[in-house]
Amino acid sequence: MAKQFGTEHFVTAQMMRLDTTTGHLQWVNAGHPAPILVRDHRVTGRLVAPTTLPVGLGGAEPEISELGLERGDRVLCFTDGLIEEHAVGEEQFGEEQLIDWVNGLEGAGRGVRAVARSLSHTLMRARGGRTTDDATLLLMEWRG
C-alpha cells in the first residue's frame, strides 16, 4: 500500500477470529483503540494487547492476542473517530464517556442488536447528527 499510495495513506484495522464452539478469541490490533469487554452486562475492561503499525506501513509481524470468552460475553470494537469526535472548542467524546454509555445501555438487559443500535443513535445525537471522522462500532456476543 505504501509503495502504491505513499506513507500518508494507510488503513487501521482490528482483525479477530472467534471459535464459536469454544469461545476462544484471537485478535490483532493495527492502529485501533483496544476493544471493550462486556461481561454480565457491565464493562469489565479493555482488550489491551500489543499493537502493530496500521496496514501498509510495514513493521514487525503482528502479535496475536488471545482470550477465552464466557457465555454471554460481548466485545465492542470501535474506531478512534468514535471517541475523538468533539464539537469545536469542546473536549473529545472520550473512552470514559463511551464506557459509561455502554454500561447504561447494557444495564437494561437488552439484546446485542438493540444495544448496538441504541449506542449508535446515542452517539449520533451527541454529535448533532454529524461526524468529522469515521465513527464505526461493532458489538458481538458469544452465546456459547
trRosetta pair geometry for C-beta under 8 A, 3 or more apart (Angstrom, degrees):
i j d omega theta_ij theta_ji phi_ij phi_ji
1 4 6.0 -65 -149 42 29 103
1 5 5.9 -26 174 28 69 112
1 9 6.6 -127 160 108 101 98
1 10 6.6 110 116 -114 136 55
1 11 7.0 -113 -141 3 169 101
1 55 6.5 75 7 133 152 81
1 56 3.0 -58 72 -121 132 112
2 5 6.9 -77 -123 59 21 75
2 6 6.6 -27 -163 156 59 11
2 7 5.2 25 -143 -85 108 63
2 9 7.5 173 -103 69 49 79
2 10 7.3 8 -75 -85 86 90
2 56 5.1 141 -40 166 77 81
2 57 6.0 105 -63 -100 129 40
2 58 6.8 -43 8 -25 149 93
5 8 7.6 -110 137 64 90 74
5 9 3.8 -53 128 58 129 144
5 56 7.5 -16 51 -169 115 140
6 9 5.9 85 68 14 74 96
7 10 7.4 5 -169 -47 49 108
7 57 6.6 76 -144 -117 86 86
9 56 6.8 -67 111 140 72 156
10 31 7.6 118 129 -36 123 170
10 53 7.9 -81 -160 156 148 91
10 54 4.1 91 148 108 126 128
10 55 6.4 154 -174 72 81 54
10 56 4.4 -166 -125 68 73 119
10 57 5.2 0 -112 -42 139 103
11 30 7.8 33 105 114 71 127
11 54 6.0 170 75 173 34 104
11 55 4.4 -25 69 60 94 111
11 56 6.0 94 18 -5 81 122
12 30 5.9 179 -156 107 53 79
12 31 3.5 -113 -123 92 99 117
12 32 5.3 131 158 -59 117 76
12 54 4.7 -64 -83 -117 61 108
12 55 7.3 176 -95 12 14 85
12 79 7.2 121 87 -135 130 91
12 80 7.4 19 83 2 173 109
13 28 7.9 20 104 99 98 93
13 30 4.5 18 53 55 83 118
13 31 7.1 60 23 45 50 96
13 32 7.0 -98 95 -26 14 117
13 54 7.4 118 6 -148 77 69
13 55 5.5 39 0 -23 124 121
14 27 6.7 -7 -179 -168 82 118
14 28 7.8 172 -156 84 41 53
14 29 5.8 -3 -115 -115 76 68
14 30 7.3 -153 -71 32 36 72
14 32 4.6 -52 -56 37 103 154
14 35 6.8 112 -161 -53 147 108
14 77 4.9 -172 95 -155 159 132
15 27 6.4 158 87 -153 52 65
15 28 4.8 -1 58 54 103 95
15 30 7.2 38 -4 -1 100 109
16 25 6.4 -21 -164 -166 109 93
16 26 6.9 152 -156 84 57 51
16 27 4.3 -17 -101 -98 79 96
16 28 8.0 -162 -71 25 45 59
16 75 7.8 153 -130 110 164 152
16 77 7.5 -134 -21 -60 136 146
17 25 7.4 155 82 -155 50 47
17 26 4.7 -5 56 59 97 101
17 27 7.4 -174 21 -74 62 52
18 23 7.5 -24 -168 -146 93 33
18 24 7.4 158 -154 82 48 48
18 25 5.1 -10 -104 -105 80 77
18 26 7.9 -166 -73 26 39 64
18 69 7.5 5 -142 1 108 140
18 140 7.3 -149 -28 134 161 147
18 142 6.6 -147 -171 -88 133 115
19 22 4.6 7 107 43 124 95
19 23 6.8 -37 78 24 83 16
19 24 4.3 20 31 50 121 93
19 25 7.8 -131 21 -65 72 39
20 23 7.8 39 -145 -70 23 44
20 142 7.2 -162 -130 -135 60 91
22 68 7.6 -69 145 -136 94 91
23 68 5.9 66 107 -171 101 65
23 69 3.8 -126 -179 64 104 88
23 70 6.9 93 172 -68 159 14
23 71 7.3 -94 -78 -65 147 51
23 73 7.4 94 -158 35 121 124
23 142 5.0 108 -121 157 90 150
23 144 6.4 -10 -59 -96 122 69
24 66 6.9 -15 -173 -162 89 103
24 67 7.9 159 -156 83 48 40
24 68 5.9 -28 -100 -105 62 68
24 69 7.6 -142 -65 15 14 82
25 66 6.8 150 85 -154 57 52
25 67 4.9 -16 62 63 106 86
25 68 7.4 173 18 -95 81 17
25 69 5.5 73 -21 -32 117 106
25 75 7.1 134 -135 -48 161 156
25 142 7.7 -117 -58 -49 112 145
26 64 5.3 -1 -172 -180 109 111
26 65 7.0 154 -155 79 55 46
26 66 5.2 -18 -100 -98 73 78
27 35 7.4 -43 156 6 175 133
27 47 6.9 45 53 145 146 141
27 49 6.9 139 85 40 99 160
27 64 7.3 142 67 -157 24 66
27 65 5.4 -27 64 62 78 96
28 52 6.6 -6 178 10 103 123
28 62 4.2 51 -152 151 128 144
28 63 7.3 154 -119 74 87 39
28 64 5.9 -52 -68 -102 92 61
28 65 7.3 151 -84 14 41 83
29 32 5.6 -117 -157 50 92 87
29 34 6.8 -35 -103 -99 160 60
29 49 5.9 139 4 75 123 103
29 50 7.6 171 49 98 104 42
29 51 4.6 -65 100 -112 106 80
29 52 7.0 150 86 19 55 73
29 62 8.0 166 47 -153 43 121
29 65 7.6 9 -8 10 98 129
30 51 6.9 142 -106 -171 21 84
30 52 5.0 -31 -106 72 74 94
30 53 6.8 0 -156 96 84 33
30 54 5.4 103 154 -122 93 37
30 55 5.4 54 148 -40 153 76
30 62 6.8 -63 -73 -95 93 135
31 51 6.5 120 -60 180 32 125
31 52 7.7 -62 -31 82 72 57
31 53 6.9 22 -57 179 105 32
31 54 3.9 9 -30 -76 153 85
31 55 8.0 -109 12 -3 126 64
32 35 8.0 33 116 -52 121 72
32 51 7.9 -171 43 -127 53 121
32 77 7.1 22 144 -169 151 94
32 78 7.6 159 -178 84 114 41
32 79 6.3 -82 -131 -116 102 49
32 80 6.7 -153 -142 -35 55 85
33 78 6.3 -17 59 78 117 86
33 79 7.6 108 16 178 97 16
33 80 5.6 134 -28 -85 100 72
33 83 6.3 45 -37 20 163 141
33 95 6.9 -172 -168 -90 146 118
34 46 4.2 72 108 169 126 113
34 47 5.3 -169 179 69 95 59
34 48 4.7 -24 -120 -88 162 54
34 49 6.9 140 -121 18 107 72
35 46 7.0 148 82 -161 40 67
35 47 4.4 5 62 32 92 121
35 75 5.2 22 157 -179 137 96
35 76 6.0 164 -166 79 83 47
35 77 4.6 -40 -103 -87 108 67
35 78 7.6 131 -114 11 62 69
36 43 5.5 -42 -179 -134 116 109
36 45 7.7 175 -152 101 58 31
36 46 6.0 -44 -102 -106 55 64
36 47 7.5 -120 -58 -1 9 86
36 75 7.2 155 77 -159 50 50
36 76 4.3 -8 55 55 102 105
36 78 7.8 16 0 5 105 111
36 98 7.6 -154 -46 124 151 113
36 99 6.6 -176 -128 -99 142 85
36 102 6.4 148 122 19 156 178
37 43 7.2 111 78 -156 51 60
37 44 5.3 -53 101 60 101 92
37 45 5.3 3 46 65 113 73
37 46 7.0 178 6 -107 87 11
37 47 5.8 110 -43 -52 102 89
37 67 7.7 -114 -95 161 137 162
37 73 6.6 -26 -165 -167 90 110
37 74 7.7 142 -163 81 44 53
37 75 6.0 -19 -103 -104 60 73
38 41 6.8 12 170 -126 105 20
38 42 6.7 167 -154 79 72 22
38 43 5.6 -44 -97 -90 74 52
38 44 7.0 136 -128 4 22 84
38 73 6.8 144 78 -165 59 58
38 74 4.0 -14 62 64 113 100
38 75 7.3 -158 21 -72 81 26
38 76 6.6 63 -19 -16 113 104
38 102 6.6 -126 -86 160 126 122
38 106 5.8 -152 -161 -105 134 153
39 42 6.7 -33 70 62 58 74
39 44 4.5 -6 30 -13 107 140
39 70 6.3 56 -134 52 114 120
39 72 7.5 94 -146 101 58 92
39 73 5.3 -18 -96 -110 80 84
39 74 7.9 -166 -68 29 40 68
40 44 7.7 76 37 -55 90 121
40 72 7.3 66 -74 112 43 129
41 106 4.2 169 -167 157 72 100
41 107 6.2 126 151 -88 116 34
41 109 6.1 -33 -106 -90 155 61
42 103 5.9 29 -137 -125 65 93
42 106 6.5 179 -73 104 31 138
42 107 7.7 51 -82 -76 75 78
43 99 4.9 -103 49 -154 172 95
43 102 5.5 79 -56 94 117 125
43 103 5.5 -78 4 -66 100 93
43 106 7.6 154 -37 18 70 153
45 48 7.8 -79 160 -4 102 96
47 65 7.0 136 168 118 99 143
47 67 6.5 -95 -128 -22 109 151
47 75 6.9 18 -29 -141 140 112
49 63 7.3 -152 165 95 101 104
49 65 3.5 -57 -132 -65 149 156
50 62 7.9 163 105 -164 103 65
50 63 4.5 37 68 52 134 131
50 65 7.1 168 33 -59 75 109
52 59 5.6 152 -173 108 87 138
52 60 6.8 -128 -127 71 100 75
52 61 7.9 -67 -113 145 140 20
52 62 4.1 -79 -33 -99 148 87
52 63 7.4 162 -55 16 102 68
53 57 4.2 -111 151 83 128 117
53 58 6.4 11 68 73 150 48
53 59 3.7 155 10 -22 121 149
54 57 5.4 69 66 4 76 122
69 73 4.2 -141 -164 55 98 142
69 75 7.6 -84 -100 -38 128 112
69 142 4.4 86 118 42 148 152
70 73 5.1 106 56 -39 66 113
70 142 7.9 134 77 82 27 117
70 144 7.8 -16 165 -70 42 120
71 142 7.0 -111 -122 112 34 86
71 143 6.6 20 -155 176 78 32
71 144 3.4 -20 -107 -33 98 143
72 141 6.9 -25 -157 -169 36 105
72 142 7.4 -38 17 79 12 65
72 143 6.9 49 -74 -120 47 47
72 144 7.2 -22 -22 -11 61 114
73 141 7.1 166 90 -149 41 60
73 142 5.4 4 60 43 89 102
74 106 7.7 -158 44 -112 145 123
74 112 6.2 176 -113 -113 124 107
74 115 7.8 -4 -158 82 167 153
74 139 6.0 5 -179 -175 116 92
74 140 6.7 167 -152 86 67 39
74 141 4.6 -29 -95 -94 85 78
74 142 7.9 -171 -82 13 38 66
75 139 7.4 169 83 -149 43 48
75 140 5.4 -10 55 58 89 90
75 142 8.0 41 -6 -16 102 98
76 102 6.4 -101 -20 -117 164 143
76 137 6.4 -16 -169 -166 93 105
76 138 7.3 157 -154 81 47 49
76 139 5.0 -11 -103 -102 78 81
77 137 7.0 155 85 -157 53 52
77 138 4.5 -5 58 56 102 100
77 139 7.9 -165 26 -73 64 37
77 140 7.9 18 3 4 102 101
78 82 4.5 -71 173 42 118 152
78 83 6.9 98 117 -27 130 99
78 98 7.3 -135 47 -160 168 152
78 136 6.6 170 -149 91 56 57
78 137 4.5 -10 -101 -104 93 79
78 138 7.4 -169 -71 22 51 63
79 82 5.4 116 65 -9 69 97
79 133 7.7 -150 124 133 121 103
79 134 5.0 -29 110 107 164 104
79 135 6.5 -146 63 -122 111 23
79 136 4.5 62 -7 43 119 89
79 137 7.7 -112 11 -64 74 52
80 83 6.3 -69 -156 48 46 93
80 84 5.3 27 156 -11 82 122
80 133 7.5 -50 97 135 77 144
81 84 6.0 -62 -120 48 27 102
81 85 6.3 53 170 -52 62 94
81 131 6.6 72 160 174 114 127
81 132 7.8 -153 -154 79 104 60
81 133 3.2 -149 -127 115 112 106
81 134 4.3 144 24 70 155 54
81 135 4.8 -112 115 -70 102 58
81 136 7.3 59 58 7 113 72
82 85 6.7 -42 -164 -5 18 113
82 93 7.1 -90 147 76 52 147
82 98 7.1 72 132 -100 108 137
82 123 6.7 -31 -155 -154 92 150
82 134 8.0 -41 -41 117 74 63
82 135 4.4 113 -89 -149 68 75
82 136 6.8 -109 -49 43 115 37
82 137 6.1 89 -101 -59 158 96
83 92 6.6 49 147 155 65 114
83 93 5.3 -134 -152 80 40 102
83 94 5.7 36 -172 -143 94 6
83 95 5.3 15 -144 -64 147 62
83 98 5.7 -60 -98 -30 100 138
84 92 5.1 -49 -146 -144 41 127
84 93 7.1 -9 34 32 8 93
84 133 6.6 1 77 46 111 153
85 92 6.9 109 62 -154 31 73
85 93 5.0 26 64 -16 82 123
85 127 5.8 -32 153 -100 141 124
85 131 5.8 -66 -112 -137 136 87
85 132 6.6 149 -126 33 84 87
85 133 6.5 -147 -80 40 84 101
85 135 6.2 5 -44 -89 139 124
86 90 5.0 -156 178 86 102 86
86 91 5.9 -136 -128 110 137 26
86 92 4.6 -92 -47 -99 124 41
86 93 6.2 -152 -73 -29 72 65
87 90 4.3 41 62 22 87 129
87 127 7.8 175 -63 -139 83 57
87 128 7.5 74 -91 -2 113 125
91 94 6.9 -8 143 -31 107 121
93 97 5.7 -119 170 69 67 135
93 98 6.8 69 137 -51 106 92
93 123 7.6 37 -151 -141 155 91
93 126 6.9 92 -118 125 114 138
93 127 7.9 -38 -74 -71 129 97
94 97 4.9 90 73 12 93 101
94 98 6.9 -153 104 -6 51 90
95 98 5.4 -56 -148 37 37 115
95 99 6.2 37 154 -20 70 103
96 99 5.7 -52 -148 36 32 111
96 100 6.5 35 152 -20 64 103
97 100 5.5 -50 -148 34 35 114
97 101 6.4 32 154 -17 65 105
98 101 5.9 -58 -151 38 30 108
98 102 6.3 31 152 -20 66 106
99 102 5.6 -52 -144 36 32 112
99 103 6.3 34 156 -19 65 105
100 103 5.8 -57 -151 37 29 111
100 104 6.4 29 153 -19 64 107
101 104 5.6 -53 -147 36 34 113
101 105 6.3 27 157 -13 67 106
101 119 6.4 118 132 -127 115 85
101 122 5.9 169 -163 121 134 149
101 123 7.8 126 128 -65 167 80
102 105 6.0 -60 -147 42 29 105
102 106 5.9 26 157 -17 67 113
102 115 7.8 57 -147 178 69 116
102 119 6.7 22 -93 -106 69 131
103 106 5.8 -57 -137 42 27 109
103 107 6.2 40 158 -34 62 105
104 107 5.8 -49 -150 21 26 117
104 108 7.8 29 152 -23 54 96
105 108 6.3 -50 -170 18 39 111
105 110 7.1 -64 171 39 79 119
105 115 4.9 122 141 -142 119 84
105 118 5.2 164 -132 96 128 129
105 119 5.8 -93 -7 -65 170 87
105 122 7.5 -129 -64 -11 127 151
106 109 7.7 55 168 -66 48 32
106 110 7.9 -122 -125 40 31 78
106 115 6.2 41 -82 -128 62 139
110 114 4.1 -92 157 89 126 131
110 115 5.4 158 84 -54 105 82
110 118 7.4 75 74 -2 156 141
111 114 4.8 89 60 11 80 104
111 115 7.0 -148 95 -7 39 89
112 115 5.8 -55 -145 37 31 111
112 116 6.3 30 158 -18 66 107
112 139 5.8 -169 -172 122 93 109
112 140 7.3 33 -173 -151 146 20
112 141 4.2 -128 -74 -15 145 129
113 116 5.9 -57 -147 38 30 109
113 117 6.1 27 157 -17 66 109
114 117 5.8 -54 -143 39 29 110
114 118 6.1 28 158 -17 65 110
115 118 5.9 -57 -144 40 27 109
115 119 6.1 29 157 -20 64 108
115 139 6.3 -121 97 136 105 166
116 119 5.8 -55 -146 36 27 111
116 120 6.4 29 155 -19 63 107
116 137 6.9 -174 -149 111 88 112
116 138 7.9 -3 -132 -155 130 26
116 139 4.2 -154 -84 35 105 126
117 120 5.8 -56 -151 36 29 112
117 121 6.4 24 154 -14 65 109
118 121 5.8 -57 -145 41 31 108
118 122 6.0 34 156 -22 66 108
119 122 5.6 -53 -143 36 29 113
119 123 6.3 30 157 -19 63 106
119 137 6.5 -87 113 99 125 163
119 139 7.2 109 34 -39 146 141
120 123 5.9 -57 -149 36 27 110
120 124 6.5 24 155 -16 63 107
120 137 6.5 -152 -81 47 86 122
121 124 5.8 -55 -146 37 32 110
121 125 6.3 33 155 -20 65 105
122 125 5.8 -54 -149 35 29 111
122 126 6.5 30 153 -20 63 107
123 126 5.7 -55 -150 34 31 113
123 127 6.6 16 155 -7 64 110
123 135 6.5 -177 144 164 135 132
123 137 7.8 142 -3 -15 159 137
124 127 5.9 -67 -150 45 32 103
124 129 5.7 39 169 -108 94 43
124 131 7.9 -73 -114 -42 70 101
125 128 7.7 40 -176 -71 32 23
125 129 7.4 22 -100 -57 35 66
127 130 5.7 -133 140 64 103 50
127 131 5.7 10 162 -77 161 68
127 135 7.7 -116 -28 -61 163 171
131 134 7.5 64 129 -134 139 8
131 135 4.6 -128 -124 -9 159 128
